[in-house]
Amino acid sequence: MLRDQLLAETPIVEDLHELCDQIGGRVTGTEPNERAIEWAMKKMEATGVRTWKEPIRMPRRWHEKAASAAITGGSEWNPRVTCRAFSTGTTAEGMTTDLVFVGKGEHEDFEKAGDVRGKFVLIETKVMSNLTELFLEYINAIEVEDNAKEAGALGIVYMSSREKKLLYRHLTSWGPKTDMPVIVMARDDATRCKRLLKRGKSLEMTLKIDVIDEGPYVSYNVFGEIPGSENPEEIMLLGAHLDSWGLGTGANDNGCNVNMLIDIARQMNKLGLQPKRTIRFALWNGEEQGMLGSRDYTQLHKDELDQHLMAISIDIGSGKIDGFFTNGQPELRKEVAAACELLGPDFDWQHSDGVIVGTDNYDFFAQGLPNMVGKHDVYNYCADYHSESDTFDKVNQKNLKENTALLGVLMWNIANQEEWNYPRKTRSEIQAIIAQQELESGMRALNLWEGWEDGSRGLK
């Protein structure tokens, strides 16, 4: 019944149009993000479920207003550029200095390049085509950025890992602690610079960056909830992040899945369904700046976490969901199989027991709670990730409807299980998973390792 209702005509696509085409990119701390919070509150309230919002602490309000560059010297033109997150700005006149090619930015590359003090360093990248290469971009940035700072570079210029002049935005490895200009240059322009520099031409670059760059502030997560009929204190949580970067309109990352949650809440309430346990829908904010909304939730609700039996995050676009990342807990596979029996015994699940540390499941993982992340066929997710091309028209609407039906049925069935036999893990058990899955480099890349080590983020 629920599956049929979710597969039937619903407002999910029109809601996605409103969020992406009307509100647009939703960087936490900006006016569009504030409008998105109010939009989400109204949409969730309209489903008929209990709705509220909770504050989150954001360390630094940052948003790019404009970025431009001019190349002079051995050739003259204006390359396309954009800032990486939390890049510092410049004066109106900009910064002008030599541009130096330093290969992939490894220690040996900097040694070979010679003295780069007070200069912009150009970092070569390979074209990114899959999730593994995407994660490596974050991990490699640790060494690149530390090497650049140690060498005294004025700023960092990353060659875009996307073709055809496409720009995108990631966090730097320093996150909100970034204290130098860090930009992405269109691949076509960056490779032109590389060719000229490799042939002995001298290039200067004038960089102008205008950003909103302020201190700490408060933003909000949005929640909806269907209380349990028998065990309302036990919570099954389904989350997706509301914020996005501002180059595109945050469609596959992650507007489509925000609207998935709203539609599941809408149709469950429309059918008058009340599960045995509480189903809570979480629309996180501050995800792109380091999963800060879900972090603050686990801290605000720390005394209730023992009653959070499962947390599921959906954040890999609109490709067809063919399984789940169980995040080091393979025993959760049988819950998925039992909850989705209607798909038939021949459904080809492609689960992974790998751990995802780059989305809003992380703090539930670090708190030892059962958690999963939807595992999608990546479809066009990587090509458009964090980029100008992440727009409404890239969402696979058929897959989105089918994914919504799958998640709706899964949440309903696991909330109605007679027993739940997945106790919260201890810190030592979590540490064993971190070691076994070699997660330290990924956690460092996302500024998570220090919080795990000192116990400020995760179980102590």
C-alpha positions, 0 to 999 in steps of 0.5 A, spaced: 500 500 500 505 505 501 509 502 496 504 503 491 502 510 494 509 513 493 510 510 486 503 514 484 503 521 482 505 525 488 508 532 489 515 530 489 518 533 483 514 539 483 517 540 490 524 539 487 523 544 482 521 549 487 527 548 492 532 547 486 530 552 481 526 557 485 531 557 491 537 555 488 544 553 491 543 553 499 550 555 502 549 554 510 549 561 512 546 565 506 539 568 505 537 562 500 539 557 505 535 561 510 529 561 505 530 553 504 529 552 512 523 556 512 521 552 505 522 545 509 518 547 515 512 549 511 513 543 506 514 538 512 508 541 516 504 540 510 505 533 510 501 533 517 507 530 521 510 533 527 515 538 525 520 543 528 527 545 527 533 545 532 539 550 532 546 548 530 553 552 531 557 554 525 564 556 526 565 561 520 560 564 515 563 564 508 560 565 501 563 566 495 560 573 491 565 573 486 572 570 483 576 572 477 583 571 475 588 574 469 594 571 466 599 575 464 607 574 461 608 569 456 601 569 454 595 573 456 587 571 458 582 570 463 581 563 466 575 561 469 576 560 477 572 559 483 574 558 490 574 552 494 570 553 501 573 558 506 578 561 501 580 567 504 579 573 500 583 579 497 583 586 496 579 590 490 586 590 487 587 583 487 593 579 488 599 579 483 605 574 483 608 569 479 604 562 477 609 556 478 607 549 476 608 544 482 606 537 479 601 533 483 603 537 489 607 532 493 613 533 497 618 532 491 614 536 486 615 542 491 623 541 491 623 540 484 619 547 483 624 551 487 623 557 491 615 558 491 615 563 497 610 568 495 607 565 489 601 561 486 602 554 486 599 550 480 597 543 482 595 538 477 589 533 477 587 527 473 580 527 471 575 524 476 570 519 474 568 515 480 567 515 487 574 512 489 577 518 485 573 523 488 575 521 495 582 521 493 581 528 491 579 530 498 585 525 501 590 528 496 589 535 498 592 534 505 599 533 503 598 538 497 595 544 502 600 542 507 606 542 503 604 549 500 603 552 506 610 549 509 613 552 502 611 559 503 606 559 497 601 565 497 596 561 494 594 554 491 591 553 484 587 546 483 587 544 476 579 542 475 578 535 475 572 536 470 573 537 463 570 542 458 571 548 463 566 545 469 568 548 476 566 545 482 567 547 490 570 542 495 572 544 502 580 545 503 583 540 508 583 545 513 576 547 513 574 553 517 581 554 519 583 556 512 587 562 512 590 563 504 587 563 497 585 556 494 582 556 488 579 551 482 581 553 475 578 550 469 581 544 466 582 547 459 585 554 462 590 550 467 592 545 462 594 551 458 598 554 464 601 548 465 604 547 457 606 554 457 610 553 464 613 547 462 616 550 456 619 555 460 614 561 459 613 566 465 606 567 467 603 572 473 596 571 475 592 577 478 587 574 483 581 577 485 576 574 490 570 577 494 567 573 499 563 574 505 567 571 511 565 572 518 565 569 525 560 564 528 553 564 527 547 559 528 543 555 523 538 550 523 536 543 522 529 541 520 525 535 523 519 531 522 516 525 526 511 520 526 511 517 533 511 510 535 504 507 537 508 502 542 515 504 543 515 512 541 521 513 545 525 508 540 527 512 534 528 510 527 532 516 523 532 517 516 536 523 514 538 528 508 542 534 507 538 541 505 544 545 504 548 545 498 554 549 495 552 555 491 555 553 484 549 549 481 542 548 485 544 542 489 539 538 485 543 531 486 547 533 492 542 533 495 535 536 494 532 530 490 533 526 497 530 532 501 524 531 497 524 524 498 524 524 505 518 529 505 514 525 500 515 519 505 512 523 511 507 526 506 504 519 504 505 515 510 501 520 514 496 521 508 495 513 509 494 514 516 500 509 518 503 509 525 509 505 526 510 501 532 517 505 533 518 513 532 520 514 525 524 521 525 525 525 518 532 529 519 533 535 514 540 536 516 544 543 515 551 545 515 553 538 511 558 541 506 562 544 511 563 538 515 557 535 517 555 540 522 548 539 523 548 532 524 554 533 529 550 538 533 544 533 533 548 527 536 551 532 542 544 535 543 541 529 544 546 525 547 542 523 553 537 519 548 542 516 543 541 509 546 534 510 544 536 511 536 536 504 534 538 506 526 540 512 522 540 512 515 543 517 510 541 518 503 546 523 499 549 520 493 544 523 488 538 520 484 541 513 481 538 507 483 539 505 490 542 497 489 544 496 496 547 500 502 553 501 506 553 498 512 559 502 515 562 496 518 556 492 521 554 487 516 549 484 520 545 490 518 544 486 511 539 481 513 534 487 516 534 490 509 533 483 506 527 482 511 524 489 510 524 489 503 521 482 501 516 485 496 522 486 491 523 478 491 528 473 492 532 475 486 533 482 487 540 483 486 542 487 492 549 490 492 551 492 499 558 494 501 560 493 509 565 499 507 564 505 512 562 512 509 565 518 513 563 524 508 556 525 510 551 525 515 551 518 518 558 519 520 557 522 527 552 516 528 557 511 526 562 515 531 557 514 537 557 507 535 549 507 533 547 502 527 547 506 521 547 505 513 548 510 507 544 509 501 548 506 495 546 508 489 548 507 482 552 513 481 549 515 474 551 522 473 553 524 480 560 524 480 560 528 473 556 534 477 558 533 484 559 540 487 559 543 480 555 548 476 552 542 472 548 540 479 541 542 476 534 540 476 534 537 469 540 532 471 535 528 476 533 521 474 526 522 476 524 515 475 529 513 479 527 518 485 520 515 485 523 508 486 528 510 491 523 513 495 518 507 495 524 503 497 526 507 503 519 508 505 517 501 505 524 500 509 523 505 514 516 502 515 518 495 516 524 496 520 520 501 525 515 495 526 520 489 527 518 485 533 525 485 536 531 489 535 538 486 536 543 491 534 546 494 541 550 500 541 558 499 539 563 501 544 569 506 543 574 500 542 569 497 537 569 503 533 576 504 533 577 497 531 573 498 525 576 505 523 583 501 523 580 495 519 578 499 514 583 504 514 579 510 515 584 515 518 586 518 512 579 520 510 577 522 517 583 527 517 581 529 510 574 531 512 577 534 519 574 529 523 580 525 526 582 530 531 575 530 534 575 522 534 582 522 538 580 527 543 573 525 544 570 531 542 566 528 536 564 521 538 564 516 544 569 518 549 
